[in-house]
Amino acid sequence: MNNKNKPDLFEDYATEPVPSHIRVKGYRIAIINCGLALSLSGLILGVELAASMGLAASTIAFIAGGAILALIAAITGYIGVKVRMSSYMIVRYAFGSRGSQLVNLCFAVSLFGWFGVNASLFSQAASELWTTLTGIQLPEWLFTVIGGVLMTSGAALGFRSLRFLSILLVPVQLLVLLWLTKITLIGTGFADLLSIEADGGVTLGQAITAVVGSWIVGAVNQPDQTRYGKTLSDSTIAATVPFLLAASFIYVVAAMAALWSGESDLIQVMVALGMGAAVFVFVLFSSWITNAANLYGCSLSINAVFQTLKEWQIVIASGFFGTIMALLGILDHFIDFVFSLGILFTPVAGIYVVDFFCFRRDLYLSGSTDVERSVSMPAFAAWFIGVTVALAAGNGSFSLTGTAAIDSLLAASVIFWAIELFLQKTAK
């Protein structure tokens, strides 16, 4: 019997190109990304920015940030369709075989953090529901551990598990959000919501950077999904629908519900609107699919560094460290966390996009895992400058566009292009 086209359930092609016989349509990738967009972190961000900025200004931030993310994801996703490699292998070409290991470990740490955020949200909802149903109060850390184990056990099949979970859970997530929208709009009107005064303290630029940071790791790592796409148009579909449309929708819904209910805590917002058990259903399903994606990304990033490890081993270890971050209270620093991600990882996308389109396209398309350099000093110099510019923009010292994430992207891209061009001309 010929087993050439028979897939290995635990094979995710972490360090090699995806073969043609298992590729999928763009809408399937978009559904996976929509499952991530219809997430708890999106609701939290919508709630917190609405409280700080009001509905009108926060909506502008949601749409602007979503457009930036969609553009980045469409371009990086295009590279994924062309190269057929994970983003963690792609960064090897731009940052070097050794240098990319640092980048990938940073990605892994950020995904541990995201796992911790979602595990914390799960434990909050599960603890409250358990107390309501039984009258017995158990420590929240117990639900954090239980949730971590459940989420980790469901992520071992990698991309296949994401496809299965998205098809199963996204319709349920969408129904809960539509119900939340209906309850909110029946209870109040847009004019009333627009008139509610905000607490202040967050500028439009900071809000856009937070929105970008909330999903920048997903945009930078979009090749992880689009390498399974059949055509180049699949990358556009996979980016535009979830990053701009679905994400903006959930942010606005959360903002309206929070302003109307007067609550600043996500769970309390949904409880105050009479959603009852639907809160737990949404939290459970959103945490499940989001953390499956986080562990999938962890397995790819760490496997790119330690290629002798099995992916299922990495998933289990990643779930353990993510649960530890939840127990350490990462949710208490959510806005700072996503703002930091926007600053740290946006330059990485600019660097490898410029490298692909301007300098080493043929090497990327060759499918070779051999790279030219051990450490790319131009890439690290550009990354450092991009982060520095973003930090300056964040504290108000200096800004090119008023948005730290865009500043870091532009600065890193231009610096990398200039250094590489100079080196190539002087080498002739």
Contacts in CASP RR format, 6 or more apart in sequence:
PFRMAT RR
TARGET T0000
AUTHOR 0000-0000-0000
METHOD contacts of the structure
MODEL  1
MNNKNKPDLFEDYATEPVPSHIRVKGYRIAIINCGLALSLSGLILGVELA
ASMGLAASTIAFIAGGAILALIAAITGYIGVKVRMSSYMIVRYAFGSRGS
QLVNLCFAVSLFGWFGVNASLFSQAASELWTTLTGIQLPEWLFTVIGGVL
MTSGAALGFRSLRFLSILLVPVQLLVLLWLTKITLIGTGFADLLSIEADG
GVTLGQAITAVVGSWIVGAVNQPDQTRYGKTLSDSTIAATVPFLLAASFI
YVVAAMAALWSGESDLIQVMVALGMGAAVFVFVLFSSWITNAANLYGCSL
SINAVFQTLKEWQIVIASGFFGTIMALLGILDHFIDFVFSLGILFTPVAG
IYVVDFFCFRRDLYLSGSTDVERSVSMPAFAAWFIGVTVALAAGNGSFSL
TGTAAIDSLLAASVIFWAIELFLQKTAK
5 21 0 8 1.000
7 22 0 8 1.000
9 157 0 8 1.000
9 160 0 8 1.000
10 156 0 8 1.000
10 157 0 8 1.000
10 310 0 8 1.000
10 311 0 8 1.000
10 312 0 8 1.000
12 158 0 8 1.000
12 159 0 8 1.000
12 296 0 8 1.000
12 299 0 8 1.000
12 300 0 8 1.000
12 311 0 8 1.000
13 19 0 8 1.000
13 86 0 8 1.000
13 227 0 8 1.000
14 86 0 8 1.000
14 88 0 8 1.000
14 89 0 8 1.000
14 299 0 8 1.000
14 300 0 8 1.000
14 303 0 8 1.000
14 304 0 8 1.000
14 307 0 8 1.000
14 311 0 8 1.000
15 86 0 8 1.000
15 89 0 8 1.000
15 303 0 8 1.000
15 304 0 8 1.000
15 307 0 8 1.000
15 369 0 8 1.000
16 85 0 8 1.000
16 369 0 8 1.000
17 83 0 8 1.000
17 84 0 8 1.000
17 85 0 8 1.000
17 227 0 8 1.000
17 367 0 8 1.000
18 84 0 8 1.000
18 85 0 8 1.000
18 227 0 8 1.000
18 228 0 8 1.000
22 228 0 8 1.000
23 228 0 8 1.000
23 229 0 8 1.000
23 230 0 8 1.000
24 163 0 8 1.000
24 228 0 8 1.000
24 229 0 8 1.000
24 230 0 8 1.000
25 229 0 8 1.000
25 230 0 8 1.000
25 234 0 8 1.000
26 226 0 8 1.000
26 229 0 8 1.000
26 230 0 8 1.000
26 231 0 8 1.000
26 233 0 8 1.000
26 234 0 8 1.000
26 235 0 8 1.000
26 237 0 8 1.000
26 238 0 8 1.000
27 237 0 8 1.000
28 163 0 8 1.000
29 225 0 8 1.000
29 226 0 8 1.000
29 228 0 8 1.000
29 229 0 8 1.000
29 234 0 8 1.000
29 237 0 8 1.000
29 238 0 8 1.000
30 237 0 8 1.000
30 238 0 8 1.000
30 241 0 8 1.000
30 242 0 8 1.000
31 163 0 8 1.000
31 166 0 8 1.000
31 167 0 8 1.000
31 170 0 8 1.000
32 162 0 8 1.000
32 163 0 8 1.000
32 166 0 8 1.000
32 225 0 8 1.000
32 293 0 8 1.000
33 225 0 8 1.000
33 238 0 8 1.000
33 239 0 8 1.000
33 241 0 8 1.000
33 242 0 8 1.000
33 243 0 8 1.000
33 246 0 8 1.000
34 166 0 8 1.000
34 170 0 8 1.000
34 241 0 8 1.000
34 242 0 8 1.000
34 246 0 8 1.000
35 166 0 8 1.000
35 169 0 8 1.000
35 170 0 8 1.000
35 173 0 8 1.000
35 242 0 8 1.000
35 246 0 8 1.000
35 286 0 8 1.000
35 289 0 8 1.000
35 290 0 8 1.000
36 215 0 8 1.000
36 218 0 8 1.000
36 242 0 8 1.000
36 289 0 8 1.000
36 290 0 8 1.000
36 293 0 8 1.000
37 215 0 8 1.000
37 242 0 8 1.000
37 243 0 8 1.000
37 246 0 8 1.000
37 247 0 8 1.000
37 250 0 8 1.000
38 170 0 8 1.000
38 173 0 8 1.000
38 174 0 8 1.000
38 177 0 8 1.000
38 246 0 8 1.000
38 250 0 8 1.000
38 286 0 8 1.000
39 118 0 8 1.000
39 250 0 8 1.000
39 286 0 8 1.000
39 289 0 8 1.000
39 290 0 8 1.000
40 117 0 8 1.000
40 118 0 8 1.000
40 121 0 8 1.000
40 266 0 8 1.000
40 282 0 8 1.000
40 283 0 8 1.000
40 286 0 8 1.000
40 287 0 8 1.000
40 290 0 8 1.000
41 114 0 8 1.000
41 117 0 8 1.000
41 118 0 8 1.000
41 121 0 8 1.000
41 214 0 8 1.000
41 290 0 8 1.000
41 334 0 8 1.000
41 338 0 8 1.000
42 214 0 8 1.000
42 247 0 8 1.000
42 250 0 8 1.000
42 251 0 8 1.000
42 254 0 8 1.000
43 250 0 8 1.000
43 253 0 8 1.000
43 254 0 8 1.000
43 266 0 8 1.000
44 121 0 8 1.000
44 254 0 8 1.000
44 266 0 8 1.000
44 334 0 8 1.000
45 210 0 8 1.000
45 211 0 8 1.000
45 214 0 8 1.000
45 251 0 8 1.000
45 254 0 8 1.000
45 334 0 8 1.000
45 335 0 8 1.000
45 338 0 8 1.000
46 58 0 8 1.000
46 62 0 8 1.000
46 250 0 8 1.000
46 251 0 8 1.000
46 252 0 8 1.000
46 254 0 8 1.000
46 255 0 8 1.000
46 258 0 8 1.000
47 254 0 8 1.000
47 255 0 8 1.000
47 257 0 8 1.000
47 258 0 8 1.000
47 263 0 8 1.000
47 264 0 8 1.000
47 265 0 8 1.000
47 266 0 8 1.000
47 269 0 8 1.000
48 264 0 8 1.000
48 334 0 8 1.000
48 335 0 8 1.000
49 58 0 8 1.000
49 61 0 8 1.000
49 62 0 8 1.000
49 202 0 8 1.000
49 207 0 8 1.000
49 210 0 8 1.000
49 211 0 8 1.000
49 251 0 8 1.000
49 255 0 8 1.000
50 58 0 8 1.000
50 198 0 8 1.000
50 254 0 8 1.000
50 255 0 8 1.000
50 256 0 8 1.000
50 258 0 8 1.000
50 259 0 8 1.000
51 198 0 8 1.000
51 199 0 8 1.000
51 258 0 8 1.000
51 259 0 8 1.000
51 264 0 8 1.000
52 58 0 8 1.000
52 198 0 8 1.000
52 199 0 8 1.000
52 200 0 8 1.000
52 201 0 8 1.000
52 202 0 8 1.000
52 207 0 8 1.000
53 61 0 8 1.000
53 198 0 8 1.000
53 200 0 8 1.000
53 202 0 8 1.000
53 204 0 8 1.000
53 207 0 8 1.000
54 194 0 8 1.000
54 196 0 8 1.000
54 197 0 8 1.000
54 198 0 8 1.000
54 255 0 8 1.000
54 259 0 8 1.000
55 190 0 8 1.000
55 193 0 8 1.000
55 194 0 8 1.000
55 196 0 8 1.000
55 252 0 8 1.000
55 255 0 8 1.000
55 256 0 8 1.000
55 259 0 8 1.000
56 194 0 8 1.000
57 198 0 8 1.000
57 204 0 8 1.000
57 207 0 8 1.000
58 207 0 8 1.000
58 251 0 8 1.000
58 255 0 8 1.000
59 251 0 8 1.000
59 252 0 8 1.000
59 255 0 8 1.000
60 204 0 8 1.000
61 204 0 8 1.000
61 205 0 8 1.000
61 207 0 8 1.000
61 208 0 8 1.000
61 210 0 8 1.000
61 211 0 8 1.000
62 211 0 8 1.000
62 247 0 8 1.000
62 248 0 8 1.000
62 251 0 8 1.000
62 252 0 8 1.000
62 255 0 8 1.000
63 244 0 8 1.000
63 248 0 8 1.000
64 208 0 8 1.000
64 211 0 8 1.000
64 403 0 8 1.000
65 208 0 8 1.000
65 211 0 8 1.000
65 212 0 8 1.000
65 405 0 8 1.000
66 211 0 8 1.000
66 212 0 8 1.000
66 243 0 8 1.000
66 244 0 8 1.000
66 247 0 8 1.000
66 248 0 8 1.000
67 244 0 8 1.000
68 208 0 8 1.000
68 212 0 8 1.000
68 405 0 8 1.000
68 406 0 8 1.000
69 211 0 8 1.000
69 212 0 8 1.000
69 215 0 8 1.000
69 216 0 8 1.000
69 219 0 8 1.000
69 239 0 8 1.000
69 243 0 8 1.000
69 244 0 8 1.000
69 247 0 8 1.000
70 239 0 8 1.000
70 240 0 8 1.000
70 243 0 8 1.000
70 244 0 8 1.000
71 239 0 8 1.000
72 216 0 8 1.000
72 219 0 8 1.000
72 220 0 8 1.000
72 222 0 8 1.000
72 346 0 8 1.000
72 349 0 8 1.000
72 350 0 8 1.000
72 409 0 8 1.000
73 218 0 8 1.000
73 219 0 8 1.000
73 222 0 8 1.000
73 235 0 8 1.000
73 238 0 8 1.000
73 239 0 8 1.000
73 243 0 8 1.000
74 235 0 8 1.000
74 236 0 8 1.000
74 239 0 8 1.000
74 240 0 8 1.000
75 349 0 8 1.000
75 353 0 8 1.000
76 87 0 8 1.000
76 219 0 8 1.000
76 220 0 8 1.000
76 221 0 8 1.000
76 222 0 8 1.000
76 223 0 8 1.000
76 226 0 8 1.000
76 349 0 8 1.000
76 352 0 8 1.000
76 353 0 8 1.000
77 222 0 8 1.000
77 223 0 8 1.000
77 225 0 8 1.000
77 226 0 8 1.000
77 235 0 8 1.000
77 238 0 8 1.000
77 239 0 8 1.000
78 226 0 8 1.000
78 232 0 8 1.000
78 235 0 8 1.000
78 236 0 8 1.000
79 90 0 8 1.000
79 223 0 8 1.000
79 352 0 8 1.000
79 353 0 8 1.000
79 356 0 8 1.000
79 364 0 8 1.000
80 87 0 8 1.000
80 90 0 8 1.000
80 222 0 8 1.000
80 223 0 8 1.000
80 226 0 8 1.000
80 227 0 8 1.000
80 235 0 8 1.000
81 226 0 8 1.000
81 227 0 8 1.000
81 229 0 8 1.000
81 231 0 8 1.000
81 232 0 8 1.000
81 234 0 8 1.000
81 235 0 8 1.000
82 232 0 8 1.000
82 364 0 8 1.000
82 365 0 8 1.000
83 90 0 8 1.000
83 223 0 8 1.000
83 227 0 8 1.000
83 356 0 8 1.000
83 364 0 8 1.000
83 365 0 8 1.000
83 367 0 8 1.000
84 227 0 8 1.000
84 367 0 8 1.000
85 223 0 8 1.000
85 227 0 8 1.000
85 367 0 8 1.000
86 221 0 8 1.000
86 223 0 8 1.000
86 224 0 8 1.000
86 227 0 8 1.000
86 300 0 8 1.000
86 304 0 8 1.000
87 220 0 8 1.000
87 221 0 8 1.000
87 222 0 8 1.000
87 223 0 8 1.000
87 224 0 8 1.000
87 300 0 8 1.000
88 100 0 8 1.000
88 104 0 8 1.000
88 107 0 8 1.000
88 221 0 8 1.000
88 224 0 8 1.000
88 297 0 8 1.000
88 300 0 8 1.000
88 301 0 8 1.000
88 303 0 8 1.000
88 304 0 8 1.000
89 304 0 8 1.000
89 369 0 8 1.000
90 223 0 8 1.000
90 352 0 8 1.000
90 356 0 8 1.000
90 364 0 8 1.000
91 100 0 8 1.000
91 103 0 8 1.000
91 104 0 8 1.000
91 348 0 8 1.000
91 352 0 8 1.000
92 100 0 8 1.000
92 304 0 8 1.000
92 369 0 8 1.000
92 371 0 8 1.000
93 352 0 8 1.000
93 355 0 8 1.000
93 356 0 8 1.000
93 360 0 8 1.000
93 363 0 8 1.000
93 364 0 8 1.000
93 371 0 8 1.000
93 372 0 8 1.000
94 100 0 8 1.000
94 351 0 8 1.000
94 352 0 8 1.000
94 355 0 8 1.000
94 356 0 8 1.000
94 360 0 8 1.000
94 376 0 8 1.000
94 379 0 8 1.000
95 102 0 8 1.000
95 103 0 8 1.000
95 351 0 8 1.000
95 352 0 8 1.000
95 375 0 8 1.000
95 376 0 8 1.000
95 379 0 8 1.000
95 380 0 8 1.000
96 371 0 8 1.000
96 372 0 8 1.000
96 373 0 8 1.000
96 374 0 8 1.000
96 375 0 8 1.000
96 376 0 8 1.000
96 379 0 8 1.000
97 371 0 8 1.000
97 373 0 8 1.000
97 374 0 8 1.000
98 374 0 8 1.000
98 375 0 8 1.000
99 374 0 8 1.000
99 375 0 8 1.000
99 376 0 8 1.000
99 379 0 8 1.000
99 380 0 8 1.000
100 304 0 8 1.000
101 304 0 8 1.000
101 305 0 8 1.000
103 348 0 8 1.000
104 301 0 8 1.000
104 302 0 8 1.000
104 304 0 8 1.000
104 305 0 8 1.000
105 301 0 8 1.000
105 302 0 8 1.000
105 305 0 8 1.000
106 344 0 8 1.000
106 345 0 8 1.000
107 217 0 8 1.000
107 220 0 8 1.000
107 221 0 8 1.000
107 297 0 8 1.000
107 301 0 8 1.000
107 345 0 8 1.000
108 297 0 8 1.000
108 298 0 8 1.000
108 301 0 8 1.000
108 302 0 8 1.000
108 318 0 8 1.000
110 217 0 8 1.000
110 341 0 8 1.000
110 344 0 8 1.000
110 345 0 8 1.000
111 217 0 8 1.000
111 294 0 8 1.000
111 295 0 8 1.000
111 297 0 8 1.000
111 298 0 8 1.000
111 301 0 8 1.000
111 318 0 8 1.000
112 294 0 8 1.000
112 298 0 8 1.000
112 318 0 8 1.000
112 319 0 8 1.000
112 321 0 8 1.000
112 322 0 8 1.000
112 325 0 8 1.000
113 294 0 8 1.000
113 322 0 8 1.000
113 325 0 8 1.000
113 330 0 8 1.000
113 337 0 8 1.000
114 217 0 8 1.000
114 290 0 8 1.000
114 291 0 8 1.000
114 294 0 8 1.000
115 148 0 8 1.000
115 151 0 8 1.000
115 291 0 8 1.000
115 294 0 8 1.000
115 295 0 8 1.000
115 298 0 8 1.000
115 318 0 8 1.000
115 319 0 8 1.000
115 321 0 8 1.000
115 322 0 8 1.000
115 323 0 8 1.000
115 325 0 8 1.000
115 326 0 8 1.000
116 322 0 8 1.000
116 323 0 8 1.000
116 325 0 8 1.000
116 326 0 8 1.000
116 330 0 8 1.000
116 331 0 8 1.000
117 326 0 8 1.000
117 330 0 8 1.000
117 331 0 8 1.000
117 334 0 8 1.000
117 337 0 8 1.000
118 151 0 8 1.000
118 286 0 8 1.000
118 287 0 8 1.000
118 290 0 8 1.000
118 291 0 8 1.000
118 294 0 8 1.000
119 144 0 8 1.000
119 147 0 8 1.000
119 148 0 8 1.000
119 151 0 8 1.000
119 287 0 8 1.000
119 291 0 8 1.000
119 322 0 8 1.000
119 323 0 8 1.000
119 326 0 8 1.000
120 144 0 8 1.000
120 326 0 8 1.000
120 329 0 8 1.000
120 330 0 8 1.000
120 331 0 8 1.000
121 266 0 8 1.000
121 267 0 8 1.000
121 283 0 8 1.000
121 286 0 8 1.000
121 287 0 8 1.000
121 331 0 8 1.000
122 143 0 8 1.000
122 144 0 8 1.000
122 147 0 8 1.000
122 148 0 8 1.000
122 151 0 8 1.000
122 283 0 8 1.000
122 284 0 8 1.000
122 287 0 8 1.000
123 140 0 8 1.000
123 141 0 8 1.000
123 143 0 8 1.000
123 144 0 8 1.000
123 147 0 8 1.000
123 326 0 8 1.000
124 140 0 8 1.000
124 267 0 8 1.000
124 283 0 8 1.000
125 267 0 8 1.000
125 279 0 8 1.000
125 280 0 8 1.000
125 283 0 8 1.000
125 284 0 8 1.000
126 143 0 8 1.000
126 146 0 8 1.000
126 147 0 8 1.000
126 280 0 8 1.000
126 283 0 8 1.000
126 284 0 8 1.000
127 137 0 8 1.000
127 138 0 8 1.000
127 140 0 8 1.000
127 143 0 8 1.000
128 267 0 8 1.000
128 271 0 8 1.000
129 277 0 8 1.000
129 279 0 8 1.000
129 280 0 8 1.000
130 136 0 8 1.000
130 138 0 8 1.000
130 143 0 8 1.000
131 137 0 8 1.000
131 138 0 8 1.000
141 327 0 8 1.000
144 323 0 8 1.000
144 326 0 8 1.000
144 327 0 8 1.000
145 323 0 8 1.000
145 327 0 8 1.000
147 287 0 8 1.000
147 323 0 8 1.000
148 291 0 8 1.000
148 319 0 8 1.000
148 322 0 8 1.000
148 323 0 8 1.000
148 326 0 8 1.000
149 323 0 8 1.000
150 288 0 8 1.000
151 287 0 8 1.000
151 288 0 8 1.000
151 291 0 8 1.000
151 292 0 8 1.000
151 295 0 8 1.000
151 319 0 8 1.000
152 291 0 8 1.000
152 295 0 8 1.000
152 315 0 8 1.000
152 316 0 8 1.000
152 318 0 8 1.000
152 319 0 8 1.000
152 320 0 8 1.000
152 323 0 8 1.000
154 161 0 8 1.000
154 288 0 8 1.000
154 292 0 8 1.000
155 161 0 8 1.000
155 291 0 8 1.000
155 292 0 8 1.000
155 295 0 8 1.000
155 296 0 8 1.000
155 315 0 8 1.000
156 311 0 8 1.000
156 312 0 8 1.000
156 315 0 8 1.000
157 164 0 8 1.000
158 292 0 8 1.000
158 295 0 8 1.000
158 296 0 8 1.000
158 299 0 8 1.000
158 311 0 8 1.000
158 315 0 8 1.000
159 224 0 8 1.000
159 225 0 8 1.000
159 228 0 8 1.000
159 296 0 8 1.000
161 292 0 8 1.000
161 296 0 8 1.000
162 225 0 8 1.000
162 289 0 8 1.000
162 292 0 8 1.000
162 293 0 8 1.000
162 296 0 8 1.000
165 288 0 8 1.000
165 289 0 8 1.000
165 292 0 8 1.000
166 289 0 8 1.000
169 285 0 8 1.000
169 286 0 8 1.000
169 288 0 8 1.000
169 289 0 8 1.000
170 289 0 8 1.000
172 281 0 8 1.000
172 282 0 8 1.000
172 285 0 8 1.000
173 282 0 8 1.000
173 285 0 8 1.000
173 286 0 8 1.000
176 275 0 8 1.000
176 278 0 8 1.000
176 281 0 8 1.000
176 282 0 8 1.000
177 249 0 8 1.000
177 250 0 8 1.000
177 253 0 8 1.000
177 282 0 8 1.000
179 275 0 8 1.000
179 278 0 8 1.000
180 253 0 8 1.000
180 257 0 8 1.000
180 270 0 8 1.000
180 273 0 8 1.000
180 275 0 8 1.000
181 253 0 8 1.000
181 256 0 8 1.000
183 257 0 8 1.000
183 273 0 8 1.000
183 274 0 8 1.000
183 275 0 8 1.000
184 253 0 8 1.000
184 256 0 8 1.000
184 257 0 8 1.000
184 260 0 8 1.000
184 273 0 8 1.000
185 256 0 8 1.000
187 260 0 8 1.000
188 256 0 8 1.000
188 260 0 8 1.000
192 260 0 8 1.000
193 256 0 8 1.000
193 259 0 8 1.000
193 260 0 8 1.000
196 259 0 8 1.000
202 210 0 8 1.000
204 403 0 8 1.000
205 402 0 8 1.000
205 403 0 8 1.000
205 404 0 8 1.000
206 339 0 8 1.000
206 394 0 8 1.000
206 404 0 8 1.000
208 403 0 8 1.000
208 405 0 8 1.000
208 406 0 8 1.000
209 339 0 8 1.000
209 342 0 8 1.000
209 343 0 8 1.000
209 390 0 8 1.000
209 394 0 8 1.000
209 403 0 8 1.000
209 404 0 8 1.000
209 405 0 8 1.000
210 335 0 8 1.000
210 338 0 8 1.000
210 339 0 8 1.000
211 251 0 8 1.000
212 342 0 8 1.000
212 346 0 8 1.000
212 403 0 8 1.000
212 405 0 8 1.000
212 406 0 8 1.000
213 338 0 8 1.000
213 339 0 8 1.000
213 341 0 8 1.000
213 342 0 8 1.000
213 345 0 8 1.000
213 346 0 8 1.000
213 405 0 8 1.000
214 338 0 8 1.000
214 341 0 8 1.000
215 243 0 8 1.000
215 247 0 8 1.000
216 341 0 8 1.000
216 342 0 8 1.000
216 345 0 8 1.000
216 346 0 8 1.000
216 349 0 8 1.000
216 405 0 8 1.000
217 341 0 8 1.000
217 345 0 8 1.000
219 239 0 8 1.000
219 243 0 8 1.000
219 349 0 8 1.000
220 345 0 8 1.000
220 346 0 8 1.000
220 348 0 8 1.000
220 349 0 8 1.000
221 297 0 8 1.000
221 300 0 8 1.000
222 235 0 8 1.000
222 238 0 8 1.000
222 239 0 8 1.000
224 296 0 8 1.000
224 297 0 8 1.000
224 300 0 8 1.000
225 238 0 8 1.000
226 234 0 8 1.000
226 235 0 8 1.000
226 238 0 8 1.000
229 235 0 8 1.000
229 238 0 8 1.000
254 266 0 8 1.000
254 269 0 8 1.000
257 269 0 8 1.000
257 270 0 8 1.000
257 273 0 8 1.000
258 264 0 8 1.000
258 269 0 8 1.000
260 273 0 8 1.000
261 268 0 8 1.000
261 269 0 8 1.000
261 272 0 8 1.000
261 273 0 8 1.000
262 269 0 8 1.000
262 272 0 8 1.000
263 269 0 8 1.000
263 272 0 8 1.000
267 279 0 8 1.000
267 283 0 8 1.000
270 276 0 8 1.000
270 278 0 8 1.000
270 279 0 8 1.000
270 282 0 8 1.000
271 279 0 8 1.000
291 319 0 8 1.000
294 318 0 8 1.000
295 315 0 8 1.000
295 318 0 8 1.000
295 319 0 8 1.000
296 315 0 8 1.000
298 314 0 8 1.000
298 315 0 8 1.000
298 318 0 8 1.000
298 319 0 8 1.000
299 311 0 8 1.000
299 314 0 8 1.000
299 315 0 8 1.000
299 318 0 8 1.000
302 309 0 8 1.000
302 314 0 8 1.000
302 317 0 8 1.000
302 318 0 8 1.000
303 309 0 8 1.000
303 311 0 8 1.000
303 314 0 8 1.000
306 314 0 8 1.000
330 337 0 8 1.000
339 404 0 8 1.000
342 390 0 8 1.000
342 404 0 8 1.000
342 405 0 8 1.000
342 408 0 8 1.000
343 387 0 8 1.000
343 390 0 8 1.000
343 391 0 8 1.000
343 394 0 8 1.000
343 404 0 8 1.000
343 405 0 8 1.000
343 408 0 8 1.000
344 387 0 8 1.000
346 390 0 8 1.000
346 405 0 8 1.000
346 406 0 8 1.000
346 408 0 8 1.000
346 409 0 8 1.000
346 412 0 8 1.000
347 382 0 8 1.000
347 383 0 8 1.000
347 386 0 8 1.000
347 387 0 8 1.000
347 390 0 8 1.000
347 408 0 8 1.000
347 409 0 8 1.000
347 411 0 8 1.000
347 412 0 8 1.000
347 413 0 8 1.000
348 383 0 8 1.000
348 412 0 8 1.000
349 409 0 8 1.000
350 409 0 8 1.000
350 412 0 8 1.000
350 413 0 8 1.000
350 416 0 8 1.000
351 379 0 8 1.000
351 382 0 8 1.000
351 383 0 8 1.000
351 412 0 8 1.000
351 413 0 8 1.000
351 416 0 8 1.000
353 413 0 8 1.000
354 413 0 8 1.000
354 416 0 8 1.000
354 417 0 8 1.000
354 420 0 8 1.000
355 364 0 8 1.000
355 379 0 8 1.000
355 416 0 8 1.000
355 420 0 8 1.000
356 364 0 8 1.000
358 417 0 8 1.000
358 420 0 8 1.000
358 421 0 8 1.000
359 420 0 8 1.000
359 424 0 8 1.000
360 372 0 8 1.000
363 371 0 8 1.000
363 372 0 8 1.000
378 416 0 8 1.000
378 419 0 8 1.000
378 420 0 8 1.000
378 423 0 8 1.000
379 416 0 8 1.000
381 415 0 8 1.000
381 416 0 8 1.000
381 419 0 8 1.000
382 411 0 8 1.000
382 412 0 8 1.000
382 413 0 8 1.000
382 415 0 8 1.000
382 416 0 8 1.000
382 419 0 8 1.000
383 412 0 8 1.000
385 411 0 8 1.000
385 412 0 8 1.000
385 415 0 8 1.000
386 407 0 8 1.000
386 408 0 8 1.000
386 411 0 8 1.000
386 412 0 8 1.000
386 415 0 8 1.000
387 408 0 8 1.000
389 398 0 8 1.000
389 400 0 8 1.000
389 407 0 8 1.000
389 408 0 8 1.000
389 411 0 8 1.000
390 404 0 8 1.000
390 405 0 8 1.000
390 407 0 8 1.000
390 408 0 8 1.000
390 411 0 8 1.000
391 404 0 8 1.000
392 398 0 8 1.000
392 399 0 8 1.000
392 407 0 8 1.000
393 399 0 8 1.000
393 400 0 8 1.000
393 401 0 8 1.000
393 402 0 8 1.000
393 403 0 8 1.000
393 404 0 8 1.000
393 407 0 8 1.000
393 408 0 8 1.000
394 404 0 8 1.000
399 407 0 8 1.000
400 406 0 8 1.000
400 407 0 8 1.000
400 410 0 8 1.000
400 411 0 8 1.000
401 407 0 8 1.000
401 410 0 8 1.000
END
